[in-house]
């Protein structure tokens, strides 16, 4: 039997998520980046859709203005 004829038997644990830390760590990193990006973009979209529209008419007492008017 020649040396080139011997093939290594594939280990099923190499394809397992918990045992292959290289693939699992990169997957978890990209999953974390995607979740943070989705959370930030969702928050920005929520703030954009519920943004403050127009100025309301607020009654300001004359004594609290920049140039107060006293009676």
C-alpha atoms as a printed R data frame, in Angstrom:
   type eleno elety resid chain resno       x      y      z
1  ATOM     1    CA   UNK     A     1   0.000  0.000  0.000
2  ATOM     2    CA   UNK     A     2   1.575  3.255 -1.089
3  ATOM     3    CA   UNK     A     3   1.639  6.363  1.060
4  ATOM     4    CA   UNK     A     4  -0.407  8.368 -1.461
5  ATOM     5    CA   UNK     A     5  -3.266  5.858 -1.395
6  ATOM     6    CA   UNK     A     6  -4.068  6.455  2.275
7  ATOM     7    CA   UNK     A     7  -6.810  9.049  2.676
8  ATOM     8    CA   UNK     A     8  -7.716 10.531  5.991
9  ATOM     9    CA   UNK     A     9 -11.194  9.741  7.196
10 ATOM    10    CA   UNK     A    10 -13.222 12.919  7.600
11 ATOM    11    CA   UNK     A    11 -14.121 13.670 11.167
12 ATOM    12    CA   UNK     A    12 -17.813 14.581 11.477
13 ATOM    13    CA   UNK     A    13 -16.980 16.804 14.456
14 ATOM    14    CA   UNK     A    14 -15.059 19.150 12.130
15 ATOM    15    CA   UNK     A    15 -18.365 20.161 10.536
16 ATOM    16    CA   UNK     A    16 -20.099 20.534 13.897
17 ATOM    17    CA   UNK     A    17 -20.760 24.117 14.972
18 ATOM    18    CA   UNK     A    18 -19.651 23.596 18.567
19 ATOM    19    CA   UNK     A    19 -16.384 21.836 17.752
20 ATOM    20    CA   UNK     A    20 -15.089 23.983 14.896
21 ATOM    21    CA   UNK     A    21 -14.304 27.241 16.693
22 ATOM    22    CA   UNK     A    22 -12.908 28.982 13.610
23 ATOM    23    CA   UNK     A    23 -16.135 28.780 11.627
24 ATOM    24    CA   UNK     A    24 -18.341 29.308 14.660
25 ATOM    25    CA   UNK     A    25 -16.458 32.385 15.866
26 ATOM    26    CA   UNK     A    26 -16.563 34.049 12.446
27 ATOM    27    CA   UNK     A    27 -20.269 33.195 12.133
28 ATOM    28    CA   UNK     A    28 -21.003 34.657 15.562
29 ATOM    29    CA   UNK     A    29 -18.966 37.780 14.752
30 ATOM    30    CA   UNK     A    30 -20.889 38.464 11.548
31 ATOM    31    CA   UNK     A    31 -24.170 37.650 13.278
32 ATOM    32    CA   UNK     A    32 -23.325 40.168 16.001
33 ATOM    33    CA   UNK     A    33 -22.376 42.845 13.438
34 ATOM    34    CA   UNK     A    34 -25.623 42.221 11.529
35 ATOM    35    CA   UNK     A    35 -27.739 42.430 14.699
36 ATOM    36    CA   UNK     A    36 -26.101 45.663 15.861
37 ATOM    37    CA   UNK     A    37 -26.440 47.185 12.390
38 ATOM    38    CA   UNK     A    38 -30.103 46.146 12.176
39 ATOM    39    CA   UNK     A    39 -30.767 47.576 15.647
40 ATOM    40    CA   UNK     A    40 -29.109 50.915 14.820
41 ATOM    41    CA   UNK     A    41 -30.817 51.246 11.440
42 ATOM    42    CA   UNK     A    42 -34.156 50.279 12.977
43 ATOM    43    CA   UNK     A    43 -33.726 52.911 15.657
44 ATOM    44    CA   UNK     A    44 -32.800 55.546 13.094
45 ATOM    45    CA   UNK     A    45 -35.821 54.615 10.991
46 ATOM    46    CA   UNK     A    46 -38.074 54.792 14.066
47 ATOM    47    CA   UNK     A    47 -36.744 58.220 14.960
48 ATOM    48    CA   UNK     A    48 -37.175 59.374 11.362
49 ATOM    49    CA   UNK     A    49 -40.781 58.215 11.090
50 ATOM    50    CA   UNK     A    50 -41.756 59.677 14.477
51 ATOM    51    CA   UNK     A    51 -39.791 62.879 14.046
52 ATOM    52    CA   UNK     A    52 -40.962 66.201 15.403
53 ATOM    53    CA   UNK     A    53 -43.154 67.889 12.799
54 ATOM    54    CA   UNK     A    54 -43.753 71.608 13.030
55 ATOM    55    CA   UNK     A    55 -43.695 73.988 15.926
56 ATOM    56    CA   UNK     A    56 -46.557 73.827 18.393
57 ATOM    57    CA   UNK     A    57 -48.124 76.976 19.753
58 ATOM    58    CA   UNK     A    58 -46.829 77.190 23.305
59 ATOM    59    CA   UNK     A    59 -48.064 79.896 25.651
60 ATOM    60    CA   UNK     A    60 -44.983 81.557 27.142
61 ATOM    61    CA   UNK     A    61 -45.526 83.883 30.098
62 ATOM    62    CA   UNK     A    62 -44.268 87.391 29.388
63 ATOM    63    CA   UNK     A    63 -42.204 87.474 32.582
64 ATOM    64    CA   UNK     A    64 -40.040 84.534 31.403
65 ATOM    65    CA   UNK     A    65 -39.086 85.913 27.978
66 ATOM    66    CA   UNK     A    66 -35.608 87.181 27.058
67 ATOM    67    CA   UNK     A    67 -36.807 90.750 27.594
68 ATOM    68    CA   UNK     A    68 -39.364 90.248 30.347
69 ATOM    69    CA   UNK     A    69 -42.399 92.494 30.612
70 ATOM    70    CA   UNK     A    70 -43.641 93.103 34.121
71 ATOM    71    CA   UNK     A    71 -46.968 94.585 35.066
